[in-house]
Amino acid sequence: MASNYSFDVVSEVNTQEVDNAINQATKEIGQRYDFKGSKAEISLSDNEIKLAAEDEYKLNAVIEVLNGKLIKRGVSPKALDFGKLEKASLGSVRQNAKLVMGISKEKSKEIIADIKASKIKVQTQIMDNQLRVTGKDKDDLQKVIALLKGKDYGVDLQFTNYR
């Protein structure tokens, strides 16, 4: 019997599912009545999604369609980090959204602080862009998972390598 148990807290995005969601959203935008005759596009390149539309209203509709497709494909909308809205020529607008891969150092420190504040007897360590939580009792690890699921850190958390 092992003396220590552990799991990893990661934030990963399946880029193939994101690509599929973008293709589905593009198809839906091409078929929707409110987008007939207008220019609205979504493209993916190097973990960045580029969105463009004729005005802010249509851009918000494009984002809404994309988020719906991402949710249906099992990708959290928290995996997208939207940049600022840019004005383009002839009144059109653009916006970029980066895919969030991994947990940043600031988020890691915030998560570790919450785990320490809970007084659960586990150790945490930052490993590149993920966290490893170790403890002697599996129940403590389950409590940590429940604690992290109950809070919103602005990124989609997954729990892997539970041993």
Backbone as JSON, one array per atom type, in Angstrom:
{
  "sequence": "MASNYSFDVVSEVNTQEVDNAINQATKEIGQRYDFKGSKAEISLSDNEIKLAAEDEYKLNAVIEVLNGKLIKRGVSPKALDFGKLEKASLGSVRQNAKLVMGISKEKSKEIIADIKASKIKVQTQIMDNQLRVTGKDKDDLQKVIALLKGKDYGVDLQFTNYR",
  "N": [[0.84, -1.19, 0.0], [0.55, 2.18, -0.84], [2.24, 4.97, 0.63], [1.9, 7.66, 0.2], [-0.47, 9.61, -1.57], [-1.48, 11.15, -4.63], [-2.46, 13.84, -6.88], [-2.8, 15.7, -9.95], [-3.39, 19.09, -10.72], [-4.58, 20.57, -13.49], [-4.89, 22.65, -16.43], [-6.09, 22.11, -19.31], [-6.65, 22.16, -22.86], [-8.44, 20.7, -25.44], [-7.35, 20.96, -28.52], [-8.24, 19.99, -30.96], [-10.98, 19.63, -30.57], [-11.68, 22.29, -30.2], [-11.13, 23.3, -32.75], [-13.04, 21.83, -34.21], [-15.37, 22.92, -33.06], [-15.15, 25.57, -33.94], [-15.38, 25.19, -36.71], [-18.04, 24.21, -36.82], [-19.39, 26.45, -35.78], [-18.81, 28.37, -37.73], [-20.15, 27.28, -39.9], [-22.81, 27.41, -38.95], [-23.12, 30.2, -38.7], [-22.97, 30.94, -41.36], [-25.39, 29.98, -42.25], [-27.38, 31.21, -40.79], [-30.16, 33.45, -40.58], [-29.96, 36.1, -39.61], [-27.36, 36.73, -40.23], [-27.16, 36.86, -42.94], [-25.73, 38.07, -45.87], [-23.84, 39.53, -44.53], [-20.52, 40.17, -43.25], [-18.94, 37.93, -41.32], [-16.59, 36.28, -39.48], [-14.64, 33.51, -38.25], [-11.55, 32.33, -37.18], [-8.84, 30.06, -36.57], [-5.55, 30.09, -35.38], [-2.42, 29.12, -34.34], [-3.08, 28.68, -31.51], [-4.77, 30.85, -31.09], [-7.79, 32.52, -31.51], [-9.36, 34.28, -34.03], [-11.78, 36.69, -34.35], [-14.21, 38.32, -36.32], [-16.5, 40.85, -37.35], [-19.3, 42.8, -38.68], [-20.33, 44.72, -36.9], [-20.54, 45.54, -33.35], [-22.74, 44.24, -32.22], [-23.19, 42.03, -33.94], [-20.73, 40.77, -33.62], [-20.86, 40.03, -30.92], [-22.92, 38.17, -31.16], [-21.62, 36.26, -32.73], [-19.65, 35.42, -30.92], [-21.3, 34.31, -28.99], [-22.46, 32.15, -30.41], [-20.13, 30.68, -30.91], [-19.32, 30.08, -28.23], [-21.48, 28.43, -27.48], [-21.09, 26.24, -29.21], [-18.58, 25.38, -28.33], [-19.19, 24.53, -25.72], [-20.94, 22.4, -26.27], [-19.09, 20.64, -27.37], [-17.59, 19.95, -25.23], [-15.68, 21.73, -24.25], [-14.64, 24.18, -22.06], [-15.89, 27.53, -21.84], [-14.24, 29.14, -20.35], [-11.76, 28.59, -21.18], [-11.03, 30.37, -23.06], [-9.42, 33.45, -23.49], [-10.35, 36.53, -23.89], [-9.29, 39.25, -25.86], [-9.01, 42.87, -26.18], [-11.61, 44.77, -27.77], [-11.32, 45.7, -31.11], [-11.48, 48.37, -33.37], [-12.12, 48.26, -36.83], [-11.73, 48.8, -40.39], [-14.34, 50.6, -42.15], [-16.29, 50.56, -40.13], [-16.38, 48.0, -39.08], [-15.6, 45.4, -36.65], [-13.07, 43.75, -34.66], [-11.85, 40.97, -32.74], [-9.61, 39.21, -30.67], [-9.03, 35.99, -29.27], [-7.29, 34.2, -26.95], [-6.26, 30.82, -26.46], [-6.32, 29.39, -23.33], [-3.76, 27.73, -21.95], [-2.64, 25.66, -19.52], [-1.84, 26.57, -16.07], [-1.37, 29.73, -14.77], [1.37, 31.28, -12.94], [0.45, 33.11, -11.02], [-2.23, 32.34, -10.64], [-1.73, 29.77, -9.71], [-0.49, 30.3, -7.25], [-2.61, 31.52, -5.94], [-4.44, 29.38, -5.8], [-2.96, 27.58, -4.2], [-2.81, 29.1, -1.86], [-5.52, 29.08, -1.08], [-5.86, 26.34, -0.6], [-4.09, 25.96, 1.54], [-5.29, 27.63, 3.42], [-7.54, 26.2, 3.99], [-6.78, 24.29, 5.78], [-6.43, 21.58, 5.29], [-4.63, 18.58, 5.42], [-2.37, 18.45, 3.31], [0.24, 18.55, 0.81], [1.36, 20.93, -1.54], [2.73, 21.6, -4.75], [4.22, 23.61, -7.26], [4.47, 22.74, -10.57], [5.85, 23.56, -13.35], [3.39, 24.4, -15.48], [1.31, 23.4, -13.99], [-0.21, 21.98, -11.0], [0.8, 19.89, -8.29], [-0.71, 17.91, -5.93], [-0.21, 16.35, -2.9], [-0.78, 13.84, -0.41], [-1.34, 11.97, 2.65], [-3.74, 10.73, 3.0], [-6.47, 9.56, 1.15], [-9.0, 10.65, 1.38], [-8.51, 13.29, 2.17], [-7.45, 14.3, -0.19], [-9.71, 14.12, -1.8], [-11.28, 16.02, -0.52], [-9.84, 18.33, -1.14], [-10.16, 18.42, -3.91], [-12.95, 18.81, -4.03], [-13.05, 21.31, -2.78], [-11.63, 22.94, -4.64], [-13.25, 22.65, -6.88], [-15.46, 24.02, -6.03], [-14.8, 26.69, -6.11], [-14.22, 29.61, -8.15], [-11.7, 30.18, -10.33], [-11.26, 31.43, -12.68], [-10.14, 29.95, -14.67], [-10.4, 26.84, -16.42], [-10.35, 23.99, -14.56], [-8.86, 20.78, -14.4], [-8.56, 17.51, -13.01], [-6.03, 15.27, -12.79], [-4.08, 12.19, -13.07], [-4.65, 10.8, -10.67], [-3.53, 9.12, -7.95]],
  "CA": [[0.0, 0.0, 0.0], [1.35, 3.39, -0.98], [2.17, 5.84, 1.8], [1.44, 8.97, -0.26], [-1.33, 9.65, -2.73], [-1.34, 12.46, -5.26], [-3.14, 14.14, -8.14], [-2.35, 16.93, -10.59], [-4.4, 20.07, -11.13], [-4.13, 21.09, -14.78], [-5.86, 23.35, -17.26], [-5.75, 21.71, -20.68], [-7.69, 22.37, -23.86], [-8.33, 19.82, -26.59], [-7.39, 21.87, -29.67], [-9.05, 19.4, -32.03], [-12.38, 19.95, -30.28], [-11.83, 23.73, -30.46], [-11.18, 23.42, -34.21], [-14.36, 21.33, -34.62], [-16.38, 23.9, -32.64], [-15.03, 26.72, -34.84], [-15.98, 24.79, -37.99], [-19.49, 24.17, -36.66], [-19.89, 27.82, -35.61], [-18.71, 29.01, -39.04], [-21.25, 26.74, -40.71], [-24.07, 27.96, -38.45], [-23.16, 31.63, -39.03], [-23.26, 31.01, -42.79], [-26.77, 29.58, -42.52], [-28.35, 31.98, -40.0], [-30.83, 34.54, -41.28], [-29.47, 37.42, -39.19], [-26.02, 36.95, -40.77], [-27.21, 36.85, -44.4], [-25.17, 39.25, -46.52], [-22.88, 40.25, -43.69], [-19.22, 39.52, -43.11], [-18.62, 37.49, -39.96], [-15.68, 35.15, -39.63], [-13.91, 32.96, -37.11], [-10.43, 31.52, -37.64], [-7.92, 29.59, -35.53], [-4.15, 29.95, -35.78], [-1.45, 29.15, -33.24], [-3.76, 28.82, -30.21], [-5.46, 32.13, -31.02], [-8.99, 32.58, -32.35], [-9.62, 35.63, -34.52], [-13.19, 36.9, -34.63], [-14.46, 39.59, -37.01], [-17.9, 41.04, -37.75], [-19.6, 44.14, -39.17], [-20.53, 45.62, -35.78], [-20.41, 44.89, -32.04], [-23.88, 43.34, -32.02], [-22.94, 40.79, -34.68], [-19.58, 40.13, -32.99], [-21.36, 39.37, -29.72], [-23.67, 37.0, -31.61], [-20.63, 35.28, -33.16], [-19.06, 34.87, -29.69], [-22.34, 33.48, -28.36], [-22.53, 30.92, -31.19], [-18.89, 29.94, -30.64], [-19.39, 29.52, -26.88], [-22.43, 27.32, -27.5], [-20.46, 25.1, -29.88], [-17.52, 24.89, -27.45], [-19.81, 23.8, -24.62], [-21.43, 21.12, -26.81], [-17.94, 19.78, -27.66], [-16.92, 19.64, -23.97], [-14.62, 22.69, -23.96], [-15.17, 25.26, -21.23], [-15.65, 28.89, -22.35], [-13.16, 29.73, -19.56], [-10.5, 28.3, -21.87], [-10.75, 31.49, -23.96], [-9.09, 34.72, -22.86], [-10.66, 37.51, -24.93], [-8.56, 40.51, -25.88], [-9.9, 44.02, -26.28], [-12.32, 44.98, -29.02], [-10.6, 46.61, -32.0], [-12.24, 48.93, -34.5], [-11.46, 48.04, -38.11], [-12.22, 49.72, -41.43], [-15.76, 50.63, -42.51], [-17.14, 50.3, -38.97], [-16.34, 46.61, -38.6], [-14.85, 45.2, -35.41], [-12.32, 42.5, -34.53], [-11.45, 40.62, -31.39], [-8.83, 37.99, -30.6], [-9.19, 35.21, -28.05], [-6.21, 33.22, -26.79], [-6.59, 29.61, -25.72], [-5.57, 29.33, -22.08], [-3.15, 26.42, -21.75], [-1.87, 25.64, -18.28], [-2.22, 27.46, -14.98], [-0.32, 30.73, -14.59], [2.0, 31.3, -11.6], [-0.41, 33.86, -10.11], [-3.37, 31.47, -10.32], [-1.2, 28.67, -8.9], [-0.3, 30.81, -5.9], [-3.95, 31.73, -5.38], [-4.98, 28.06, -5.49], [-2.2, 27.06, -3.06], [-3.23, 29.85, -0.68], [-6.83, 28.57, -0.68], [-5.69, 25.0, -0.05], [-3.47, 26.12, 2.86], [-6.27, 28.26, 4.31], [-8.56, 25.21, 4.35], [-6.18, 23.46, 6.83], [-6.4, 20.17, 4.92], [-3.24, 18.14, 5.55], [-1.79, 18.05, 2.03], [1.31, 19.4, 0.32], [1.18, 21.32, -2.94], [3.92, 22.14, -5.38], [4.02, 24.09, -8.63], [5.3, 22.02, -11.54], [5.71, 24.23, -14.63], [2.09, 25.05, -15.6], [0.31, 22.6, -13.28], [0.04, 21.81, -9.57], [0.7, 18.54, -7.77], [-1.17, 17.87, -4.55], [0.07, 15.05, -2.31], [-1.24, 13.68, 0.97], [-1.31, 10.59, 3.16], [-5.1, 10.19, 3.05], [-7.24, 9.8, -0.08], [-10.13, 11.52, 1.72], [-8.03, 14.67, 2.14], [-7.35, 14.7, -1.59], [-11.08, 14.33, -2.27], [-11.72, 17.3, 0.03], [-9.17, 19.39, -1.91], [-10.84, 18.47, -5.22], [-14.25, 19.44, -3.8], [-12.78, 22.72, -2.5], [-11.25, 23.63, -5.88], [-14.41, 22.69, -7.78], [-16.41, 24.97, -5.48], [-14.34, 28.07, -6.31], [-13.99, 30.0, -9.54], [-10.4, 30.81, -10.49], [-11.19, 32.04, -14.0], [-9.63, 28.97, -15.62], [-11.04, 25.54, -16.32], [-9.45, 23.07, -13.88], [-9.07, 19.34, -14.48], [-7.8, 16.77, -12.01], [-5.5, 14.1, -13.5], [-3.07, 11.37, -12.42], [-5.04, 10.49, -9.3], [-2.89, 7.87, -7.54]],
  "C": [[0.89, 1.25, 0.0], [1.18, 4.28, 0.25], [1.66, 7.23, 1.42], [0.58, 8.82, -1.5], [-1.19, 11.05, -3.34], [-2.28, 12.6, -6.45], [-2.6, 15.46, -8.66], [-3.55, 17.8, -10.91], [-3.86, 20.73, -12.39], [-5.25, 21.89, -15.43], [-5.46, 23.1, -18.71], [-6.95, 21.93, -21.6], [-7.41, 21.42, -25.02], [-8.47, 20.68, -27.85], [-8.18, 21.3, -30.85], [-10.52, 19.7, -31.82], [-12.65, 21.44, -30.51], [-11.96, 23.97, -31.97], [-12.54, 22.96, -34.73], [-15.46, 22.33, -34.26], [-16.35, 25.13, -33.54], [-15.65, 26.39, -36.2], [-17.49, 24.76, -37.91], [-20.08, 25.58, -36.54], [-19.86, 28.57, -36.94], [-19.85, 28.56, -39.94], [-22.59, 27.33, -40.27], [-24.21, 29.44, -38.81], [-23.48, 31.82, -40.51], [-24.7, 30.71, -43.12], [-27.8, 30.45, -41.8], [-28.87, 33.18, -40.78], [-30.26, 35.9, -40.9], [-28.05, 37.72, -39.66], [-26.0, 36.95, -42.3], [-26.66, 38.17, -44.95], [-24.17, 40.03, -45.68], [-21.57, 39.47, -43.6], [-19.0, 39.21, -41.63], [-17.73, 36.27, -40.12], [-15.0, 34.79, -38.32], [-12.77, 32.15, -37.7], [-9.52, 31.2, -36.47], [-6.52, 29.51, -36.1], [-3.27, 30.1, -34.56], [-2.09, 29.45, -31.89], [-4.38, 30.2, -30.0], [-6.62, 32.12, -32.01], [-9.21, 34.04, -32.73], [-11.09, 35.72, -34.92], [-13.35, 38.26, -35.3], [-15.93, 39.65, -37.41], [-18.11, 42.5, -38.14], [-19.79, 45.16, -38.05], [-20.48, 44.83, -34.47], [-21.54, 43.89, -31.79], [-23.64, 41.99, -32.7], [-21.74, 40.04, -34.09], [-20.0, 39.4, -31.71], [-22.17, 38.12, -30.07], [-22.72, 35.89, -32.06], [-19.99, 34.61, -31.94], [-20.04, 33.94, -29.0], [-22.47, 32.13, -29.08], [-21.3, 30.05, -30.91], [-18.9, 29.31, -29.25], [-20.34, 28.34, -26.8], [-21.82, 26.06, -28.12], [-19.34, 24.51, -29.02], [-18.1, 24.06, -26.3], [-20.31, 22.44, -25.09], [-20.3, 20.14, -27.07], [-17.12, 19.5, -26.4], [-15.74, 20.54, -23.64], [-15.23, 23.85, -23.19], [-14.9, 26.62, -21.88], [-14.57, 29.62, -21.55], [-11.81, 29.5, -20.21], [-10.12, 29.41, -22.84], [-10.49, 32.76, -23.15], [-9.24, 35.8, -23.94], [-9.83, 38.77, -24.75], [-9.55, 41.67, -26.0], [-10.48, 44.13, -27.68], [-11.58, 46.01, -29.85], [-11.53, 47.09, -33.11], [-11.44, 48.69, -35.77], [-12.08, 48.99, -39.14], [-13.71, 49.54, -41.69], [-16.68, 50.23, -41.36], [-17.14, 48.88, -38.46], [-15.46, 46.52, -37.36], [-14.17, 43.84, -35.42], [-12.04, 42.26, -33.06], [-10.67, 39.31, -31.46], [-9.09, 37.32, -29.26], [-8.08, 34.17, -28.0], [-6.75, 32.0, -26.06], [-5.7, 29.54, -24.49], [-5.08, 27.9, -21.87], [-2.3, 26.47, -20.49], [-2.38, 26.66, -17.28], [-1.07, 28.44, -14.76], [0.2, 30.69, -13.15], [1.1, 32.01, -10.59], [-1.61, 33.02, -9.68], [-2.92, 30.32, -9.43], [-1.04, 29.11, -7.45], [-1.63, 31.04, -5.2], [-4.58, 30.4, -4.96], [-4.28, 27.47, -4.26], [-2.61, 27.78, -1.78], [-4.59, 29.37, -0.18], [-6.72, 27.19, -0.05], [-5.09, 25.09, 1.36], [-4.46, 26.71, 3.86], [-7.34, 27.26, 4.77], [-8.09, 24.27, 5.46], [-6.26, 21.96, 6.56], [-4.93, 19.74, 4.87], [-2.72, 17.56, 4.24], [-0.64, 19.0, 1.71], [1.04, 19.72, -1.15], [2.5, 21.84, -3.47], [3.59, 22.53, -6.81], [5.0, 23.35, -9.53], [5.01, 22.61, -12.91], [4.35, 24.93, -14.72], [0.97, 24.18, -15.01], [0.7, 22.51, -11.81], [-0.03, 20.33, -9.22], [0.33, 18.63, -6.3], [-0.93, 16.47, -4.02], [-0.4, 15.04, -0.86], [-1.24, 12.22, 1.36], [-2.68, 9.93, 3.1], [-5.86, 10.55, 1.76], [-8.42, 10.74, 0.19], [-9.73, 12.99, 1.72], [-7.92, 15.17, 0.7], [-8.73, 14.95, -2.18], [-11.63, 15.66, -1.77], [-11.11, 18.47, -0.74], [-9.84, 19.54, -3.27], [-12.19, 19.17, -5.07], [-14.08, 20.94, -3.54], [-12.49, 23.5, -3.78], [-12.41, 23.7, -6.87], [-15.42, 23.73, -7.33], [-16.03, 26.43, -5.69], [-14.1, 28.33, -7.78], [-12.67, 30.76, -9.63], [-10.23, 31.46, -11.87], [-10.57, 31.15, -15.06], [-10.35, 27.65, -15.38], [-10.04, 24.55, -15.72], [-9.85, 21.63, -14.13], [-8.14, 18.68, -13.47], [-7.35, 15.45, -12.64], [-4.51, 13.37, -12.61], [-3.39, 11.11, -10.96], [-4.47, 9.14, -8.92], [-2.93, 7.72, -6.05]]
}
